[in-house]
C-alpha cells in the first residue's frame, strides 16, 4: 500500500502539516509506503492548462498522486475554505490521477473546527472522482498543539487522528480487494 500525503500550507510549522507529519510516523510504524509532498517546499506555478507538461514539480505531484493507493490532503482553513496553495495543486489533478482512490481530508483552523475547508475539500475530491473517507480530521484552537515528539498534545486529537487513519486504511484495503476481483 502506498499513501500520498499533501501538505497545503505555506506557513512554517503549520498545524495542518504537523498533523500530516504525525500521520506519516503512524504509517511508517505500520510499514506503509508514504510519499510526503509539502507544497511549501515544492512551489507550483499558478495553474494554467498545459503548464503541467512544463514544470517538474507539477509532474512530480501528478506522478505521486497517480501512484498512490490512497491520499491524505491537509489544509489550513482560510476564510472558510482551503488554502490557495492546495487548491492550485489540486487544479493540476484530474480523474486519471485521483479517480477511485480513497481520500482523507485534514484541516487546521484558527477557530474550533475547520468544517468549511473540509466540506470544500470533499467537494473537490468528488469532482476529481475520488472517494471521500467517511471520517475527516479537524484541529482548532485548544487542540492544535504538538509535543516535542511531534504527537498532538491533546489526547482526543490523537485518538481522532488514529481513528480516521484506520478508516482510511480499511477503505483503501477494501477498494484494493474489490479491484483484484474485477
N, C-alpha and C positions, 0 to 999 in steps of 0.2 A: 504494500500500500504506500502511496506517495501523496502527501498533503502539501499544498502550496498555501503559504500564509502571506498576505499582502497588507503591509502597514501603510495607512493612508494619511499620516500626519507629517507635517513639515516642521514640527516642534521637537527640539532635543528633549529627551526624557519624557515623552508624551505618555499619558496613562494608557491610551489605546495600544501603543507599541509595546509598553511594558506588559500588558495582558498577553499580547502575542508572544513575547519572549518567554513568559511563563508557560504558555501552551506549548511552545517549541520544546522546552525542557520536559514537559509531561510526555510529549510524543517521542522524544529521543529516549526517554526511560522505557518506553514500550517498544523500542526498536522499530519505530515507524519512520520512513524516509520523509524528510522535511526540506522544502525549498522555501527560504525566507526572503521575501522581496520588500525592502524598506524603501519606499518611494522617495523619502528624504535624501537617501544616498544614491538614488537611481533616477536622476532627472529625466523627464519625458517632455518632448515638445508639446505645445498645445495641439490637441487633436485636429487633424485635417485629413480627410480621406486621401489615401495614397501615401501618407507620410510613414506608415508602418514599415514600408519596404526600405526606408532610408535610414532609420535610426536603430543602432544596435541595442539600446535599452528597450525599445518597443519590441523588437524581435525576441529579446530575452524574456520579457513579460509574457508575450504570446506563447512562446515555447514552453515556459514553465507552467502556465495555466493549462495548455493543451495536454501536457504530460501528466498532469495531476489526476488523482482519483477523487479528490475532494479539495475544497477550498475554504479558507477562513479569511474573511475580509474585515479589517478593523479601521474605524474612522473616529476622529473626534466629531462631536456634534457642533456644527456652526449654523446658527440661525435656524435651528430645527431641521437641518439636513446634513448630508455627507460633506466631507471636505472637497474642495475643488481639485485637490491633488488626486484623491481617489477617483472622483468622477471622471477626471481627464484620463486616467489609466483605464478605467472600465470602458470608456468610449472606444478604445483601441481593440476591445474584445468583441467577439460575436458568438453566435450559437455553435460554431465549429470548435471554439475554444472551451466554452462553458456548458454547452448543452448536455443535459442528462447527468450532470455532476452535482453532488450534494454540496451545499454552501452554508456555512455558519457565519452569521453576522455579529460583529462586536462593535460597541460604541462606548465612548467615554464622553461624559457631558459635564458642564460646569454646574448644572443643577442636579436634582436627584436621579434622573434617568435620561437616557438618550433615545426615547421612543420615536421621535420624528426621524432621526437619521436611520434608525433600524428599519422603520417602515419604508423609507425611501430606498434603502439598500435592497430590501426584499423585493420591491417593485422592479428595480434594475435587474436583479437576478432572474426574476420571472421573464423579463423581456430578453434576456440572454439565454433563455430556455434552461436555466439551471434549476435545481431542486432545493428549495429553501428548507433548511433543517427546522424542525418544529420548535426548537429552542433558540434563544439568542442570548447574548451576554451584554449587559449594560452596567457600567460603573459610573457613579456620580460622586458628588462631594460626600465625604464621610466614608466612602467605600473604595476610593481610588488610590489609596496609599499602598506602597510596596516596601517590604523589609529589605535588609541588606543582602538577603539571599535571593532577592528578586521575586519572592512569592508575595501575593497580596496580603496585607496586614489584617484584613478583615476575614474572619473565618467563613462567614456567609458568602462572601465573594469567591473565596477559594472553592467552596462546595458548588456554587452555581457554575463556575468555570468547568470544574471536573464533570459535573452532570451534563452540561451542554456538549462538552467534548466527547463524552461517552456516547451520547445520542448521535453526534455526527459520525463517529467511527462505526457505530452499529448500522446507520443508514448507508454509509459507504460500503460496508461488507455486504449488506443485503442487496444493494444495487449491483455489486460485482458478481454475486451469485446468480442473480437474475440474468445478467448479461452472458454468463457462461452457459446457461441453459437454453438460451435463444439460438 
